[in-house]
C-alpha cells in the first residue's frame, strides 16, 4: 500500500518534472516505512529512560520484604510511561497462569531493547538459582543508568559534528552544485549563440553537460544518504534513525539545489539584460550626439552667413560714407582755393 501510494505521487510529480517525481517517490516511500520505525524506536527510548528507576523501585520494594510480583505491581502504579503498560502486561500474564519466567520472556519479546533483554535474562537466572534478586536489580539499575547517561553525553558531544554534516551535506554542497550547473549551462548557451565553437564541439559539449548534470543529481542523493547514515550511527549507534534523517535532508538538499539555480539564473539574466540596456543607451546617446552636432553645425553656418552679410553691408555703408566725406572735403578745398 505504501509502495503504491508513493508510486502514484511519484507519477503525478513526474508530470511536472522527472526529478520531482523521483524525489516524491523516494521521500514518500522512505517516510512510509521510516515513520513506524521511528515511532517504535521512540517507544523503546522511553522504556529505556524509565528502566533504571523502575528497577530501583523493584529492588527497594523487595528489600522492604515484598515479593517480586508485588514489586512489579508497584511499578504499574507508578508513572513510568510506556514501561508501566509493559509491566502491566507481564502481571496480566502471571495472573492468567504463566510463570514469572515465562511472563518475562513475553516482556523481552515485546520490547526489542538490548538493555531490557539483558536485564530480563539476569532476572530469570536469579529466579532459577535463588540468588538475591534485590541486590542484582540494584546493581543492574546503576549500570543501566550509567549507560543511559553515556548515551546522552554522546548525543550532546556529537551535536556540533551533526550540525556540520547537515550544513555541508544538505546546504553547502547542493548550493555549490546548483551554481556549477547554471554556470555550465550559461557557458554552453553563450558558445552556442555566439558561434565560438563548431557544431561537432557543441554536440560533444551538450552530451557531456547532460552527463555532468546526471552525476550531480546522483551525487546529491548518495551524499545525503551517507550523511544521514553517519549522523544516525554517530548519535544513536544504529542505522534505524536514518529512515527519518534521509527524507528530511534530501528534501532540504534538493530545495537548496533548485533555489540556487533559480537565484543564479535570475542574476545572470539581470546581468545580461542590464548589459543590453547599457549598450542600447550608449548607442542612443551616440546617435543623439551626432544629431546635435549636425544641428549645431547647420546653425553655426547660418549664423556665420548672417554675420558675413552684416559685415559686407557695414563695409559697403562705410565705403559710401567715406566716399561722401571725401567728396565734401574736395569741395571745401576747391572753394578755399578759389
C-alpha positions in Angstrom: 0.0 0.0 0.0 2.8 2.4 0.9 4.7 1.5 -2.2 1.6 2.0 -4.4 0.8 5.4 -2.8 4.4 6.6 -3.2 4.3 5.4 -6.8 1.1 7.3 -7.6 2.5 10.5 -6.1 5.8 10.0 -7.9 3.9 9.6 -11.2 2.0 12.8 -10.5 5.2 14.6 -9.8 6.8 13.1 -12.9 4.2 15.0 -15.0 5.7 18.2 -13.5 9.4 17.2 -13.6 11.1 13.8 -13.6 13.3 14.9 -10.7 10.3 16.0 -8.7 8.6 12.7 -9.4 11.6 10.7 -8.4 12.1 12.8 -5.3 8.4 12.4 -4.2 8.6 8.6 -4.8 11.8 8.2 -2.7 10.6 10.5 0.1 7.1 9.1 0.5 8.4 5.5 0.3 11.0 6.3 2.9 8.6 8.1 5.2 6.0 5.3 4.8 8.4 2.7 6.1 10.5 5.0 8.3 7.9 6.7 10.5 6.6 3.5 12.1 10.3 2.5 12.8 10.9 6.0 14.2 7.8 5.8 16.5 8.8 2.3 17.7 12.3 3.5 18.4 10.9 6.4 20.3 8.8 4.0 22.3 11.8 1.9 23.2 13.8 5.0 24.2 11.0 6.0 26.6 11.1 2.5 28.1 14.9 2.6 28.5 14.7 6.1 30.1 12.4 4.8 32.8 14.0 1.3 33.1 16.7 2.2 35.8 14.2 3.9 38.0 11.8 1.0 37.7 14.5 -1.5 38.6 15.5 0.7 41.6 11.9 0.8 42.8 11.6 -3.0 42.4 14.8 -3.5 44.4 13.8 -1.2 47.2 10.3 -2.8 47.4 11.8 -6.3 47.6 14.3 -5.1 50.3 11.3 -3.9 52.3 10.1 -7.5 52.4 7.7 -7.7 49.4 7.7 -10.3 46.7 8.8 -9.8 43.2 5.3 -9.9 41.9 4.1 -7.3 44.3 7.2 -5.1 43.3 6.0 -5.4 39.7 2.6 -4.1 40.7 4.3 -1.1 42.4 5.9 -0.3 39.0 2.5 -0.4 37.4 1.0 2.0 39.9 4.0 4.4 39.5 4.1 6.7 36.4 6.8 5.2 34.3 5.2 6.0 30.9 5.0 3.1 28.4 7.1 0.9 30.8 4.2 0.8 33.2 2.0 -0.6 30.4 4.5 -3.3 29.5 4.9 -4.3 33.2 1.1 -4.5 33.5 1.1 -6.9 30.6 3.6 -9.1 32.4 1.4 -9.1 35.6 -1.7 -9.9 33.5 0.1 -13.0 32.0 1.1 -14.1 35.5 -2.5 -13.8 36.7 -3.5 -15.8 33.7 -1.4 -18.7 34.9 2.0 -18.2 33.3 5.1 -18.5 35.4 7.2 -15.4 36.2 10.0 -16.5 33.9 7.6 -17.1 31.0 5.9 -13.8 31.5 9.3 -12.1 31.5 10.0 -13.9 28.2 6.9 -12.1 26.8 8.3 -8.8 28.0 11.6 -9.5 26.3 9.8 -10.4 23.1 7.7 -7.2 23.1 10.5 -4.8 23.9 13.3 -5.0 21.4 15.9 -3.4 23.6 19.3 -4.9 24.5 19.3 -3.3 27.9 15.8 -4.8 28.7 16.6 -8.2 27.3 19.9 -8.5 29.2 18.2 -7.4 32.4 15.4 -10.0 31.9 17.9 -12.7 31.3 19.7 -11.9 34.5 16.5 -11.7 36.5 15.4 -15.1 35.1 18.8 -16.6 36.1 18.4 -15.2 39.5 15.0 -16.6 39.9 16.2 -20.1 38.8 19.2 -20.1 41.0 17.7 -18.4 44.0 20.2 -15.5 44.0 19.5 -12.3 46.0 17.3 -10.6 43.3 17.1 -7.2 45.1 20.9 -6.8 45.1 21.1 -7.9 41.5 18.4 -5.5 40.4 20.0 -2.6 42.2 23.4 -3.2 40.5 21.6 -3.5 37.1 19.8 -0.3 37.8 23.0 1.5 38.5 24.7 0.1 35.4 21.8 0.9 33.1 21.6 4.4 34.4 25.3 4.9 33.7 24.8 3.5 30.2 21.9 5.9 29.6 24.0 8.8 30.8 26.8 7.8 28.4 24.3 7.8 25.5 23.1 11.3 26.4 26.6 12.6 26.7 27.4 11.1 23.3 24.4 12.8 21.7 25.4 16.1 23.4 29.1 15.9 22.4 28.3 15.0 18.8 25.7 17.8 18.3 28.3 20.2 16.7 29.5 17.5 14.3 26.0 16.6 13.3 25.2 20.2 12.5 28.3 20.5 10.4 27.4 17.3 8.5 23.9 18.6 7.9 25.1 22.0 6.8 27.8 20.6 4.5 25.7 17.8 3.0 22.2 19.4 2.8 23.0 23.1 2.2 26.6 23.9 1.1 27.2 21.1 -1.3 23.8 21.3 -3.1 24.2 25.1 -3.3 27.6 24.8 -5.0 26.3 22.1 -7.3 23.4 24.4 -8.3 25.8 27.2 -9.1 28.0 24.8 -11.1 25.0 23.6 -13.1 23.8 27.1 -14.0 27.3 28.3 -14.9 27.8 25.3 -17.2 24.5 25.9 -18.9 25.4 29.6 -19.3 28.7 29.0 -20.9 27.2 26.4 -23.3 24.5 28.8 -24.3 27.0 31.6 -24.9 29.1 29.3 -27.1 26.0 28.2 -29.0 24.6 31.7 -29.5 27.9 33.4 -30.5 29.2 30.6 -32.7 32.5 30.4 -30.9 32.6 26.6 -31.0 32.0 24.3 -34.0 28.9 22.2 -34.4 30.7 18.9 -33.6 32.2 20.5 -30.4 28.8 21.7 -29.4 27.3 18.3 -29.7 30.1 16.8 -27.6 29.7 19.6 -25.1 25.9 19.1 -24.8 26.3 15.4 -24.2 29.0 16.0 -21.6 26.8 18.6 -20.0 23.9 16.1 -19.6 26.2 13.6 -18.1 27.5 16.1 -15.6 24.0 17.1 -14.6 23.0 13.5 -14.1 26.1 12.8 -12.0 25.4 15.9 -9.9 21.8 14.6 -9.1 23.1 11.1 -8.3 25.9 12.5 -6.1 23.5 14.6 -4.1 21.4 11.6 -3.3 24.4 9.5 -2.4 25.9 12.3 -0.3 22.7 12.9 1.7 22.4 9.1 2.2 25.9 8.9 3.6 25.4 12.0 5.7 22.2 10.7 7.3 23.9 7.3 7.9 26.8 9.0 9.6 24.6 11.1 11.8 22.5 8.1 12.8 25.5 6.0 13.8 27.2 8.8 15.5 24.3 9.9 17.6 22.2 6.7 18.1 24.7 3.9 17.4 22.4 2.4 14.8 21.1 3.0 11.3 17.3 3.0 12.0 17.1 6.8 12.6 18.4 7.2 9.0 14.9 6.5 7.8 13.8 9.8 9.2 17.0 11.8 8.6 17.3 10.9 5.0 13.9 12.2 3.7 14.3 15.5 5.6 17.9 16.0 4.4 17.1 15.1 0.8 14.2 17.5 0.7 16.4 20.3 2.1 19.2 19.4 -0.3 17.1 19.5 -3.4 15.3 22.6 -2.3 18.6 24.4 -1.9 19.8 22.9 -5.2 16.8 24.3 -7.1 16.8 27.6 -5.3 20.5 28.2 -6.0 19.8 27.5 -9.7 16.8 29.9 -9.8 18.7 32.7 -8.0 21.8 32.4 -10.2 19.7 32.2 -13.4 17.9 35.4 -12.4 21.2 37.1 -11.6 22.7 36.2 -14.9 19.5 37.1 -16.7 19.6 40.5 -14.9 23.2 41.0 -15.8 22.5 40.2 -19.5 19.5 42.4 -19.6 21.4 45.3 -17.9 24.3 44.9 -20.3 21.9 45.0 -23.3 20.2 48.0 -21.8 23.5 49.8 -21.3 24.6 49.1 -24.9 21.2 50.3 -26.2 21.5 53.5 -24.1 25.1 54.1 -25.3 24.1 53.8 -28.9 21.2 56.0 -28.5 23.4 58.6 -26.7 25.9 58.5 -29.6 23.1 59.0 -32.1 21.7 61.9 -30.1 25.2 63.5 -30.0 25.6 63.0 -33.8 22.2 64.6 -34.5 23.0 67.5 -32.1 26.4 68.0 -33.8 24.8 68.2 -37.2 22.2 70.6 -35.9 24.8 72.7 -34.3 27.0 72.9 -37.4 23.9 74.0 -39.5 23.1 76.7 -37.0 26.7 77.8 -37.0 26.7 78.1 -40.8 23.5 80.1 -40.8 24.9 82.5 -38.1 28.2 82.7 -39.9 26.3 83.6 -43.1 24.3 86.3 -41.3 27.4 87.8 -39.7 29.2 87.8 -43.1 26.2 89.6 -44.8 26.1 92.1 -42.0 29.9 92.7 -42.3 29.5 93.2 -46.1 26.6 95.6 -45.5 28.5 97.5 -42.9 31.6 97.6 -45.2 29.5 98.9 -48.1 27.9 101.5 -45.8 31.2 102.7 -44.5 32.5 102.9 -48.1 29.6 105.0 -49.1 30.0 107.3 -46.1 33.7 107.7 -46.7 33.1 108.5 -50.4 30.7 111.2 -49.4 33.1 112.6 -46.9 35.9 112.6 -49.4 33.6 114.5 -51.9 32.7 117.1 -49.3 36.4 117.6 -48.4 37.3 118.1 -52.0 34.5 120.6 -52.5 35.7 122.6 -49.4 39.2 122.6 -50.7 38.2 123.8 -54.1 36.2 126.6 -52.5 39.1 127.6 -50.4 41.4 127.8 -53.4 39.0 130.0 -55.3 
